[in-house]
Amino acid sequence: MSKPALPTLEDVAKAANVSTATVSRCLNSPERVAEQTRDKILAAVDSLGYSPNFGAKALATKRTNTIGAIIPTMANAIFARGLQAFQETLGTHGATLLVASSYYDPEIEEQQIRSMIARGADGLLLIGQSRSERVYEFIKRQNIPIVIAWSYDKNSEHNMVGFDNTAASRTLTQRAIEMGHKRFAFMSAERRHNDRARDRVEGAKQALSAANIDPDSMPVVETPYSIEESGVAFEALLKSPNKPTVVMCGNDVQAVGALKKARELGLRVPEDISITGFDDLEITTIVEPGITTVHVPHRQMGQAAAEILIHENPDTQRIELPTYTVERGSLAAPREH
């Protein structure tokens, strides 16, 4: 059975008794059309069920008004808040968001970058800086603007909206040292293709060195951002020869997994062991005790990243946003202190 013909711009113009140019102007710049005429056109659009042909518009303007975002995971809330703000801001400018997840795999991310550009994305949001120069060169040749978020480098040649992961982790570690902790362990995501994970471990090591604590005395275990797998990693860290008094987690999901496993093992937090997170996700306020963590400006990142891609300033935009430590009940002075 053949599909019924879709209503056209000409059909709307005929129904509203105006020219097709007036209909087009009304749909693209409604403020330029008189209110009475605008009301007639919108009523015709509604009654006919007309939808603009964005393919034709893209051919005419060489823009699809579509922005792509490639995030490492959709499995938990790490990127949800920032992506929501990103989409909301794009929406105020009439842009549409396409989202893909790379599963922290650089080859998959490269395929998705090429696919989104092939589909006509006007710009891309990417997470972190860790990708090959070949990928950056490809993006540059396509003349597609990108903005990198969740990471910050003042010397980067790319648009960037993020924060200093190293400094944030260093500050949190310094706070634990001030409380009397000397034996640390760190639960991290895989660092090989993840500059945020590398920087968070590095920040902790810098704080230990500054306090005359051997950074090599801090065992580091890498595990996916999963509550169950984080629990397994937490238990492994407790078996370190130099048993830690505090386990620092590179993400709040890992911290919740550590907290869950601590309870299963009969350990009290923070009396027997302290746990910290990173991101300040809502879940850190729901568990008991609440998790001491680093507040990340997710929404501000999303909003600023969208504005950069929408306005396409010819100058490179580098915006560093502040983070701060949020102290809750999961971090306290060690018992031997």
C-alpha positions in Angstrom: 0.0 0.0 0.0 1.4 3.4 -1.1 2.0 6.1 1.5 -0.2 9.2 1.3 1.7 12.2 -0.1 3.2 14.4 2.5 2.0 18.1 2.7 4.3 20.5 1.0 5.3 24.1 1.6 3.1 25.0 -1.3 0.1 23.3 0.4 0.6 25.4 3.5 0.9 28.6 1.4 -2.3 27.8 -0.4 -4.2 27.0 2.8 -3.0 30.2 4.5 -3.5 32.2 1.3 0.1 33.6 1.3 3.2 33.1 -0.7 5.6 30.2 -0.2 8.3 32.8 0.6 6.1 34.1 3.5 5.6 30.6 4.8 9.4 30.0 4.7 10.1 33.3 6.5 7.5 32.5 9.1 9.0 29.0 9.9 12.6 30.3 9.9 12.3 33.8 11.4 8.7 34.1 12.9 9.5 37.5 14.4 9.7 38.9 10.8 6.1 38.0 10.0 3.1 40.0 11.2 1.2 38.2 14.0 -2.0 37.8 12.2 -0.3 36.3 9.1 1.9 34.1 11.4 -1.2 32.7 13.2 -2.8 31.8 9.8 0.4 30.0 8.7 0.9 28.1 11.9 -2.8 27.1 11.9 -2.3 25.7 8.4 0.9 23.9 9.4 -1.0 22.3 12.3 -4.1 21.3 10.3 -2.1 19.8 7.4 0.5 18.1 9.6 3.3 19.8 7.7 6.9 19.1 8.7 9.8 21.1 7.0 12.1 19.1 4.7 15.3 19.4 6.5 17.2 17.6 3.8 16.3 20.2 1.3 17.1 22.9 3.8 20.5 21.4 4.5 21.3 21.3 0.8 20.4 25.0 0.5 22.2 26.3 3.6 25.0 23.7 3.7 24.0 23.2 7.4 21.9 20.4 9.0 21.5 22.2 12.3 22.5 19.0 13.9 25.3 18.6 16.5 26.9 15.3 17.5 28.0 14.2 20.9 30.2 11.2 21.5 30.4 10.1 25.1 32.3 7.2 26.6 29.3 5.5 28.2 25.5 5.7 28.7 25.7 3.0 31.4 25.6 5.4 34.3 25.0 9.1 35.1 28.5 10.3 34.7 27.7 12.4 31.6 23.9 12.7 31.9 23.7 16.0 33.6 26.1 17.7 31.3 24.6 16.2 28.2 21.1 17.3 29.3 22.3 20.9 29.6 24.1 20.6 26.3 20.8 19.5 24.6 18.7 22.2 26.3 21.1 24.9 25.1 21.2 23.5 21.6 17.4 23.5 21.6 17.1 27.2 22.4 19.0 27.7 19.1 16.8 25.2 17.2 19.6 22.6 16.9 19.1 18.9 17.2 21.4 16.6 19.1 22.7 13.2 18.0 24.4 11.0 20.7 26.6 8.0 20.5 28.6 6.0 23.0 32.2 4.8 22.4 32.4 2.3 25.3 35.8 3.9 26.1 37.1 2.4 22.9 39.1 4.8 20.7 38.5 2.8 17.5 34.7 2.9 18.1 34.9 6.6 18.8 36.8 7.2 15.5 34.1 5.3 13.6 31.4 7.4 15.3 33.2 10.6 14.5 33.5 9.7 10.8 29.9 8.6 10.8 28.5 11.8 12.3 30.5 14.0 10.0 29.3 11.9 7.0 25.7 12.4 8.2 26.3 16.2 8.1 26.8 17.1 11.8 27.7 20.8 12.0 29.9 20.3 15.1 31.0 17.7 17.6 31.2 17.4 21.4 34.0 15.1 22.5 35.0 13.9 25.9 38.6 14.3 27.0 41.7 14.8 24.8 43.0 11.2 24.4 42.7 10.3 20.7 45.2 9.9 17.9 46.5 12.8 15.8 45.1 11.0 12.8 41.6 11.6 14.1 42.2 15.3 14.9 43.7 15.7 11.4 40.6 14.1 9.8 38.3 16.5 11.7 40.4 19.5 10.7 40.3 18.5 7.0 36.5 18.3 7.2 36.4 21.8 8.7 34.1 20.6 11.5 34.2 22.6 14.8 34.7 20.5 17.9 34.7 21.2 21.6 36.4 19.0 24.1 34.8 18.7 27.6 35.5 17.2 31.0 39.2 18.1 30.5 41.2 21.3 30.4 44.5 22.2 28.9 45.3 25.9 28.6 47.7 25.2 25.7 45.3 23.1 23.6 44.7 24.2 20.0 41.1 22.9 20.3 37.9 24.5 21.8 37.7 23.3 25.4 35.3 23.5 28.3 36.4 21.6 31.3 38.3 21.5 34.5 41.7 20.6 35.9 41.3 16.9 36.9 44.8 16.8 38.3 44.2 19.8 40.6 40.8 18.6 41.7 42.2 15.2 42.7 45.2 16.7 44.4 43.0 19.0 46.5 40.8 16.1 47.7 43.9 14.0 48.5 45.4 16.9 50.5 42.2 17.0 52.6 42.6 13.3 53.4 46.3 13.9 54.4 45.2 16.8 56.6 42.9 14.4 58.4 45.9 12.2 59.1 45.8 9.6 56.4 49.1 8.2 55.2 48.2 4.9 53.6 46.3 5.4 50.3 44.9 3.3 47.6 43.3 4.4 44.3 40.6 2.8 42.2 40.7 4.1 38.7 39.2 3.6 35.3 41.5 2.2 32.6 44.0 5.0 32.1 45.5 4.1 28.7 42.9 6.0 26.6 41.4 8.1 29.4 43.3 11.4 30.2 40.8 12.2 33.0 41.6 8.9 34.8 45.3 9.5 34.3 45.1 13.0 35.7 43.1 12.0 38.7 45.7 9.4 39.7 48.5 11.9 39.0 46.8 14.5 41.2 46.7 12.1 44.1 50.4 11.2 43.6 51.4 14.8 43.6 49.6 15.4 46.9 51.4 12.4 48.4 54.8 13.6 47.2 54.2 17.1 48.6 53.4 15.5 52.0 56.6 13.4 51.9 54.6 10.2 51.4 56.0 7.9 48.7 53.5 8.0 45.8 54.6 4.5 44.8 53.2 3.2 48.1 49.7 3.9 46.8 48.4 0.8 44.9 46.3 1.6 41.9 43.8 -0.8 40.5 41.9 -0.2 37.2 38.3 -1.3 36.9 35.2 -0.3 34.8 32.7 2.2 36.2 30.5 -0.5 37.6 29.2 -1.0 41.1 29.8 -4.7 41.2 33.2 -4.7 39.5 34.3 -1.8 41.7 33.4 -3.9 44.8 35.7 -6.6 43.6 38.5 -4.1 43.0 37.9 -2.6 46.5 38.3 -6.0 48.1 41.5 -6.6 46.2 42.9 -3.2 47.4 42.2 -4.2 51.0 44.6 -7.1 50.6 47.5 -4.8 49.8 50.6 -5.4 52.0 50.3 -1.7 53.2 46.6 -1.9 53.9 45.1 1.5 53.1 43.1 3.7 55.5 41.5 5.5 52.6 40.5 4.3 49.2 40.1 7.1 46.6 37.8 6.3 43.7 38.1 8.0 40.3 34.3 8.2 40.0 31.3 8.2 42.3 29.9 4.9 40.8 33.2 3.2 41.9 32.9 4.8 45.4 29.3 3.4 45.8 30.6 0.0 44.7 33.4 0.2 47.3 30.9 1.3 50.0 28.6 -1.6 49.2 31.5 -4.1 49.4 32.7 -2.6 52.6 29.4 -3.3 54.2 29.4 -6.9 52.9 32.8 -7.4 54.5 31.6 -6.0 57.8 33.6 -2.8 57.6 32.3 0.5 58.9 32.8 3.6 56.8 34.5 5.8 57.8 35.5 4.2 61.2 37.3 1.3 59.7 38.1 2.7 56.3 37.4 5.9 54.4 36.2 6.1 50.8 36.1 9.1 48.4 34.5 9.6 45.0 34.7 12.1 42.1 31.9 13.8 40.2 29.3 14.6 42.9 26.5 12.6 41.3 23.1 12.5 43.1 23.8 9.0 44.3 26.5 10.3 46.7 23.8 11.9 48.8 21.5 8.9 48.9 23.9 6.3 50.3 24.8 6.1 53.9 27.2 7.6 54.8 27.2 10.2 52.1 30.3 10.1 49.9 33.0 12.8 50.1 33.7 13.7 46.5 34.7 16.4 44.0 31.9 18.5 42.6 32.2 18.7 38.8 30.3 21.5 37.0 28.5 19.2 34.6 25.7 21.6 33.6 28.0 24.6 33.1 30.2 22.5 30.8 27.2 21.4 28.8 25.8 24.9 28.4 29.2 26.5 27.5 30.1 23.7 25.0 26.8 24.1 23.2 27.3 27.9 23.0 30.7 27.5 21.5 29.5 25.1 18.8 26.4 27.2 17.9 28.3 30.5 17.6 31.5 29.1 15.9 33.8 31.8 17.1 36.9 31.8 14.8 39.2 32.1 17.8 39.8 29.0 19.9 37.7 29.1 23.1 39.3 27.6 26.2 37.1 27.8 29.3 38.3 26.4 32.7 35.5 25.8 35.2 36.1 25.4 39.0 35.7 22.3 41.0 35.5 21.9 44.8 35.6 19.2 47.4 32.2 18.2 49.0 32.8 16.7 52.4 30.3 14.1 53.6 30.5 11.2 56.0 32.6 8.7 54.1 35.9 10.5 54.9 37.2 10.9 58.4 40.5 10.7 60.4 41.9 7.2 60.6 41.6 5.4 63.9 45.3 5.3 64.5 45.6 9.0 64.1 
